[in-house]
Amino acid sequence: MHEGSSGPASGVAYAVFAEGAWEALRDAAAAVATCNTVLHPTNAIDTSDLVAEALAELRALAIEEAAP
């Protein structure tokens, strides 16, 4: 959160910003929260359980398909 900002809060799925976009958003918003799928100081939404669950499902499917 940028000190003194009274702008709206912003949620962003991935912290991938065009040049200068992060700074502009930071200056305009009261708070910015992103998923932790891309390392960034705004990471506030933990997706590790979702990713782990999806990987476990893919692994189970691969084992099923590989079985004789």
trRosetta pair geometry for C-beta under 8 A, 3 or more apart (Angstrom, degrees):
i j d omega theta_ij theta_ji phi_ij phi_ji
1 5 6.7 -149 -179 50 77 117
1 29 8.0 -105 -126 114 63 80
1 30 6.0 -6 -141 161 104 55
1 31 4.6 -31 -88 -92 97 75
1 32 7.8 169 -82 13 50 67
2 5 4.3 67 77 -21 97 131
2 26 5.3 115 -53 160 121 77
2 27 5.8 119 -101 -109 176 35
2 29 7.3 107 15 72 109 59
2 30 7.7 -119 45 -134 78 26
5 27 7.1 -180 -94 -177 128 34
5 28 7.2 105 -149 150 127 11
5 29 6.5 44 152 97 146 27
5 30 5.1 -171 110 -99 101 50
6 30 6.2 11 -152 -83 19 109
7 28 4.8 126 -112 158 172 56
7 29 4.7 -104 99 -111 122 26
7 30 5.1 -166 69 -33 60 71
8 29 6.0 -51 78 -130 58 80
8 30 6.4 -120 127 11 8 100
9 29 6.4 82 -131 -176 24 106
9 30 5.4 -54 -71 66 65 100
9 31 4.4 -7 -125 58 90 97
9 32 7.6 -178 -166 -74 61 33
9 33 7.4 13 176 0 104 102
10 25 6.2 -98 65 -172 164 111
10 29 4.4 -67 -3 -122 114 153
10 31 7.1 -173 30 93 64 54
10 32 4.9 -11 69 -110 102 73
10 33 7.4 175 92 25 53 64
11 32 7.9 163 -88 -159 25 51
11 33 5.2 -21 -112 68 71 95
11 34 7.6 149 -166 -86 54 41
11 45 7.6 63 -152 -38 104 141
12 15 6.4 98 103 -85 125 56
12 25 7.9 32 -51 175 139 162
12 32 6.5 6 1 -172 115 96
12 33 7.2 169 27 85 70 44
12 34 4.6 -26 76 -97 95 89
12 35 7.9 -119 101 6 61 73
12 42 7.2 36 45 118 118 144
13 34 7.2 20 104 -150 13 76
13 35 5.7 -3 -173 2 48 120
13 37 7.9 -8 155 33 73 132
14 34 6.7 49 -168 -166 11 113
14 35 6.4 -34 -84 51 49 106
14 37 5.8 -59 -111 75 87 117
14 38 5.2 71 -168 3 85 127
15 22 7.8 47 -169 -102 87 120
15 34 4.1 80 -60 153 96 169
15 35 7.7 -150 -19 56 85 59
15 38 4.5 -152 53 86 85 110
15 39 7.6 -99 67 88 135 22
15 40 3.3 -118 143 4 162 156
15 42 5.7 159 -105 57 127 110
15 43 6.8 -75 -26 -65 143 76
16 38 5.8 125 -52 -17 82 180
17 21 4.0 -155 -175 77 99 110
17 22 4.0 134 78 -48 170 89
17 25 7.2 -122 -122 12 135 131
18 21 4.4 84 55 -21 76 128
20 23 5.6 -61 -157 43 50 112
20 24 6.0 50 149 -23 79 108
21 24 5.7 -58 -146 38 32 110
21 25 6.1 28 158 -16 68 108
22 25 5.9 -58 -145 40 29 108
22 26 6.0 32 156 -22 65 110
22 40 7.9 -140 -123 -160 139 129
23 26 5.6 -53 -142 37 28 114
23 27 6.3 25 159 -16 63 109
24 27 6.0 -59 -148 38 27 108
24 28 6.2 12 158 -9 63 116
25 28 5.9 -68 -142 44 29 103
25 29 5.6 2 171 -2 70 120
25 32 5.9 80 136 -92 113 142
26 29 6.7 -62 -122 44 18 94
26 32 6.3 -73 -93 -3 63 140
29 32 5.2 95 88 -59 145 88
32 42 4.7 -45 108 -136 99 136
33 42 6.2 -169 -120 168 22 93
33 44 3.9 -72 -141 54 98 129
33 45 5.9 93 156 -30 106 98
34 38 7.2 -55 148 60 134 93
34 40 5.7 13 62 68 147 129
34 42 4.5 73 8 104 105 107
34 43 5.6 -55 78 -91 89 47
34 44 6.8 98 42 23 45 77
34 45 6.7 -121 123 26 25 103
35 38 7.6 71 85 21 81 74
35 43 7.1 -15 128 -134 21 79
35 45 4.5 -55 -98 82 57 110
35 46 7.9 144 -153 -91 67 6
35 47 5.0 28 -167 -27 113 126
36 39 7.4 27 -164 -93 71 49
36 43 4.1 71 -96 -160 78 124
36 44 8.0 169 -53 21 90 17
36 45 6.6 -160 -13 78 77 55
36 46 5.6 4 12 -112 131 50
36 47 6.0 -167 50 21 81 86
36 48 7.1 -22 77 -40 127 88
37 47 5.7 -7 -56 46 93 143
37 51 7.8 151 -102 -65 94 133
39 43 6.9 -46 -140 -40 40 140
40 43 5.6 134 63 -38 70 87
46 49 7.3 63 127 3 100 90
47 50 4.8 -54 -171 44 76 117
47 51 5.7 77 130 -25 90 102
48 51 5.7 -56 -143 40 32 110
48 52 6.0 33 158 -20 67 108
49 52 5.8 -55 -143 38 29 111
49 53 6.2 31 157 -21 64 108
50 53 5.8 -56 -148 36 28 112
50 54 6.4 26 156 -16 63 108
51 54 5.8 -56 -148 38 31 110
51 55 6.3 30 155 -18 65 108
52 55 5.8 -56 -147 38 30 111
52 56 6.4 33 154 -21 64 105
53 56 5.8 -54 -150 33 30 112
53 57 6.6 30 152 -18 63 105
54 57 5.7 -54 -151 36 33 113
54 58 6.5 32 152 -17 65 105
55 58 5.6 -53 -147 37 34 111
55 59 6.2 37 153 -22 66 105
56 59 5.7 -52 -147 35 31 113
56 60 6.4 33 153 -20 64 105
57 60 5.7 -53 -148 35 31 112
57 61 6.5 31 152 -18 63 105
58 61 5.6 -55 -150 37 33 112
58 62 6.3 33 153 -20 66 106
59 62 5.7 -54 -148 35 32 112
59 63 6.4 31 154 -19 65 105
60 63 5.8 -53 -147 35 31 110
60 64 6.4 36 152 -21 63 106
61 64 5.6 -53 -149 35 32 115
61 65 6.3 27 156 -16 66 108
62 65 5.9 -56 -146 39 30 109
62 66 6.2 24 157 -16 64 112
63 66 5.9 -61 -144 40 28 108
63 67 6.6 45 153 -40 62 98
64 67 5.9 -46 -157 9 30 116
